[in-house]
Amino acid sequence: MSTPTSTIDQLKRVPLGTQLQNGSDGLTVTKVTCGLHTIPGAVTNPAPYNPKNPQYIDAVAPSGKSFCRVDAKWTNIGKAPASRRDFGDLLAGDHRYSSNDVATISYILNHNEPNPVNPGDTFAVSKVYLVVEGTKATGVLWPSDTINSGASVVFNAQ
């Protein structure tokens, strides 16, 4: 179920830097940066294995595109181990961007993420979106849409 664009204006807005507490999730979006042309160490090196080669190399945006990166802190505020719920689409004015086309970049950036996370533990998480050059993010939906539900809040990007 995708959150309809008409519903987004009705969602609760969470200011940048404010922790949202929802169930076992304590999520704070700390920074949203757009206009990035490279993401250091974010893609697997395609070169044949050699101990002298780095395992990961820089991701480079194609011509006419750039990356937006959402950085956040997630804390398990529950009483049992839990898994983090992912971000949904990036909002930019009346446009929405999915992270599906660069999901591997986000996965590599978060490859040290524990799963599940014990109560009280906090870790940094990043999500990357490929957008049209010049895009200014206005928010990010959370949590990601599922078959049963859509996003419940918008984290402001500024």
C-alpha positions, 0 to 999 in steps of 0.5 A: 500500500503506497501512501497517497500523495493527497494523504501526505499533507495530513501526516504528522511532521517531525522537525529535523533533530527531534526523536520520534518514539513509536513502539520500540523505535526511537528515530532521529533524522539528524541530517538530509544532504542533497546535491552529492555526486559521490558517496565514498565507499558505497559500492562493491569493487567490481575488480577481481579480488586482490588484497591490495584492492579496496572492498568498496569504492565510491558510488558516482551519480550518473550525468544529470542526477545526484544523491540525497542522503538521509542520516539518522540515529535509531534507538531501540526504546523497547524492552526486547530485541527489535529490528528497525523499520526503514524509511519510505520515499524522499519528498521534494516539493510535489515529487517523490523519490524511491531508494530502490534504484540505489538500495545496494548503496544504503545496504553497504553504508549500513552493513554493520547494523546489528539486527536485531538490536538490543534494548537501549542500543543506538546506531547510525543509519543512512538512506540514499536516494538518486534524484534529478540534479538540483532537487531540494528535499523537503522531507522523508516518509517513515516508516516505509510503506507495507502491504498493510499500511502506509507511512505515519509521519514525515521527517522534515528535511530542513 
